[in-house]
Amino acid sequence: MPNVLPVERRAEISVEEFLRDYARPGKPVVLTGLTRDWPAQQRWTFEFFREHYGHLSVEVRREKLRDKQFVAMNMGDYIDYLLTTQEDSPLYLASWDFMEVAPELRADFQLPEIFADDWLLQVPAEIRPRLLWLFIGPARTGFRLHQDVGHTAAWNIQISGRKRWAFFPADQKHNLYYGRVDAFAPDLERFPNFQRASMYECVQEAGEACLPPAPGGIRPASSSPASRCPATMPMLPTWTRCWPGWPRIPFPAWPRR
């Protein structure tokens, strides 16, 4: 199996420490204590979304290595589904642009000071992409290997449940067969070089923030089957910051299988 590197956990870290020890070197980190004053941490339950937004139409997805399936359904029906499903590859509400249909939810959380230096905010509002998303799903949901959109570094806040992460530096893409290998259940007969890869791995708990390594890194994510909660609700904004030492590589073209 790959060489697994630990992801450090830090509490009460200063902006200067964060930039020096993690952002500039391109090193992943889990940060604790950033959401203790967020109303979302108590208010954003599955019952809350079913009661207040159950009528909204959302697009959920089922993602496998070979293909993707998209299904339109009401939020309320999806909440009922995720609380009861036992499917091995369940449907996932991913990248929900809630600011378009429920902008009042923005009042339930604050931008952490540690991520406030966001160069994306310098883009005029009328052309700035919306990269503030909410993900809701049961255990066993997640993404295959991917790079964040636009080589950004997306900080992730876990509202409930827990999430397992695997991060791969950009120079490992050849050992990852350009995204065709399942990082959590690799077929080593088909993809033997995966054993040579180096990766960071961690489990993110509710209330914690996770920052991936420098842009150009590759990652999958999966809601942990061992979750203490039946489902997970992470929020994924994007922190856009460039440093001279960060790699600038083109997006790999993941070939279809």
C-alpha positions in Angstrom: 0.0 0.0 0.0 1.1 3.7 -0.4 3.4 5.4 2.0 0.9 7.2 4.3 1.8 10.5 5.9 -0.1 11.9 8.9 -2.0 15.1 8.7 -1.3 17.4 11.6 -4.2 18.7 13.8 -3.9 22.3 15.2 -6.0 24.3 17.6 -5.8 28.1 18.3 -3.3 28.6 15.4 -2.5 32.1 14.4 -2.7 33.4 10.8 1.1 33.7 10.7 1.6 30.1 11.9 -0.9 28.9 9.3 0.8 30.7 6.4 4.3 29.7 7.5 3.8 26.0 8.4 1.0 24.9 6.0 -0.1 27.4 3.3 3.3 28.3 1.9 4.8 24.8 2.1 1.6 23.3 0.6 1.0 21.0 3.6 -2.4 19.8 4.5 -3.8 20.5 8.0 -6.9 19.9 10.2 -7.9 22.9 12.2 -10.1 22.6 15.3 -12.2 25.2 17.1 -13.1 27.4 14.2 -16.8 26.8 14.3 -17.6 26.9 18.0 -19.5 30.2 17.6 -21.3 29.3 14.3 -25.1 29.1 14.5 -24.8 26.5 11.7 -23.1 24.1 14.0 -26.3 23.7 16.0 -29.0 24.8 13.5 -28.0 22.9 10.4 -29.6 19.5 11.1 -31.2 17.2 8.6 -34.6 18.0 10.1 -33.9 21.7 9.7 -33.2 21.4 6.0 -36.2 19.1 5.5 -38.5 21.6 7.3 -37.3 24.8 5.7 -36.0 23.7 2.3 -37.7 20.4 1.7 -39.6 21.9 -1.2 -36.5 22.9 -3.2 -35.4 20.8 -6.2 -31.8 19.6 -6.0 -29.6 17.5 -8.2 -28.0 14.5 -6.5 -25.4 12.2 -8.0 -24.0 8.8 -7.8 -20.4 8.7 -8.7 -18.3 5.6 -9.6 -15.0 5.2 -11.3 -16.7 4.4 -14.6 -19.6 6.9 -14.8 -21.9 9.3 -13.0 -25.6 9.3 -12.5 -27.6 12.5 -11.9 -31.1 12.5 -10.4 -33.4 15.5 -9.6 -35.5 15.3 -6.5 -36.8 17.5 -3.7 -34.6 18.2 -0.7 -37.2 16.6 1.7 -37.3 13.4 -0.2 -33.5 13.3 -0.4 -33.2 13.8 3.4 -35.6 10.9 4.0 -33.5 8.8 1.5 -30.1 9.5 3.1 -31.3 8.7 6.6 -32.5 5.2 5.6 -30.4 4.1 2.6 -28.2 1.0 2.8 -26.8 1.2 -0.7 -23.1 0.6 -1.3 -23.0 3.6 -3.7 -25.7 6.0 -2.5 -26.8 9.3 -4.0 -24.9 12.4 -2.9 -26.0 16.0 -2.8 -22.7 17.6 -3.9 -21.6 21.1 -4.7 -25.0 22.6 -3.8 -24.9 26.3 -4.6 -27.1 27.2 -1.7 -26.4 31.0 -2.0 -28.5 31.0 -5.2 -31.7 29.6 -3.6 -31.2 30.1 0.2 -28.8 33.1 0.7 -30.1 33.6 4.3 -28.0 30.6 5.3 -24.9 32.8 4.9 -25.9 34.4 8.2 -25.2 31.1 10.0 -21.5 31.1 9.7 -18.5 33.5 9.6 -15.5 33.5 7.4 -12.6 32.2 9.5 -9.9 34.9 9.9 -7.3 32.3 8.9 -8.9 32.1 5.4 -9.8 35.7 5.0 -7.0 36.5 2.5 -8.9 35.2 -0.5 -7.7 36.5 -3.8 -10.9 35.4 -5.5 -12.6 38.3 -3.7 -10.6 40.7 -5.9 -12.5 39.5 -9.0 -15.5 41.8 -9.7 -18.7 40.3 -8.2 -20.6 40.2 -11.5 -18.0 37.7 -13.0 -16.8 36.0 -9.8 -17.6 32.3 -9.7 -19.7 31.1 -6.8 -17.6 28.5 -5.0 -19.4 28.4 -1.7 -21.0 24.9 -1.6 -22.7 22.6 0.7 -22.4 18.8 0.5 -25.0 16.5 2.2 -24.8 12.7 2.0 -25.0 9.4 3.8 -22.0 7.2 4.7 -20.1 5.8 1.7 -20.6 8.9 -0.5 -17.7 10.8 -1.8 -15.7 11.7 -4.9 -13.1 9.9 -7.0 -9.6 11.3 -7.4 -9.8 14.9 -8.6 -8.1 18.3 -8.5 -10.0 21.3 -7.1 -11.5 23.6 -9.7 -9.1 26.3 -11.0 -6.2 24.9 -8.9 -7.7 26.6 -5.9 -7.3 25.2 -2.3 -10.8 24.5 -0.9 -11.1 24.7 2.8 -13.7 22.3 4.1 -15.8 22.6 7.3 -17.5 19.5 8.7 -20.9 20.4 10.2 -21.9 16.8 11.2 -20.7 13.3 10.8 -17.1 12.6 9.7 -15.2 12.4 6.5 -12.1 10.5 5.4 -9.6 12.3 3.2 -6.7 11.1 1.1 -4.4 13.7 -0.4 -1.7 13.1 -3.1 1.0 15.6 -4.1 0.9 16.6 -7.7 4.1 14.6 -8.5 2.2 11.4 -7.7 -0.2 11.5 -10.6 1.6 8.8 -12.6 1.3 6.4 -9.6 -2.4 7.2 -9.6 -3.0 6.2 -13.2 -4.4 9.7 -13.9 -7.3 9.2 -11.6 -8.4 5.7 -12.6 -7.5 4.0 -9.4 -9.8 3.9 -6.4 -7.7 5.3 -3.6 -9.7 3.7 -0.8 -10.1 0.3 -2.5 -7.3 0.0 -5.0 -7.1 -2.9 -7.5 -3.4 -3.5 -7.2 -3.4 -6.1 -9.9 -4.6 -3.5 -12.4 -2.8 -0.6 -10.8 0.4 -2.0 -9.2 2.3 1.3 -9.1 -0.3 2.7 -6.7 1.8 0.9 -4.0 4.6 3.4 -4.7 2.5 6.5 -4.1 2.9 8.8 -1.1 -0.3 10.2 0.4 -1.7 12.1 3.3 -4.7 10.6 5.1 -6.9 11.8 7.8 -10.5 11.6 9.3 -12.2 15.0 9.7 -14.6 15.2 12.6 -17.6 17.5 13.1 -16.6 21.1 13.8 -13.2 20.7 12.2 -11.7 22.5 9.1 -9.5 20.7 6.6 -7.2 22.4 4.1 -5.8 20.2 1.3 -2.2 20.6 0.1 -1.0 23.1 -2.4 -3.0 23.5 -5.6 -2.0 20.8 -8.1 -2.5 18.1 -5.5 -5.0 15.4 -6.1 -7.6 14.1 -3.7 -10.6 11.9 -3.2 -13.0 12.1 -0.2 -15.4 9.7 1.3 -18.0 9.8 4.1 -16.7 7.3 6.6 -18.7 4.1 6.9 -17.7 4.1 10.6 -19.4 7.5 11.1 -21.0 8.1 14.4 -23.8 9.9 12.6 -25.9 8.3 9.8 -24.9 11.0 7.4 -22.5 13.9 6.9 -22.8 17.5 6.1 -19.6 19.3 5.0 -19.4 22.8 3.7 -16.8 23.6 1.1 -15.8 27.1 0.3 -12.7 27.9 -1.7 -9.6 29.7 -0.4 -7.7 31.1 -3.3 -4.1 31.9 -2.6 -1.0 31.6 -4.8 2.6 31.3 -3.7 5.7 31.3 -5.9 6.8 27.8 -4.8 3.4 26.1 -5.5 3.4 23.8 -8.5 1.5 25.0 -11.6 0.6 22.0 -13.7 -2.2 21.5 -16.2 -5.2 19.6 -15.1 -4.8 15.9 -15.9 -7.3 14.6 -18.4 -8.7 11.7 -16.5 -9.4 9.0 -19.2 -12.7 7.2 -19.1 -12.7 3.6 -18.4 
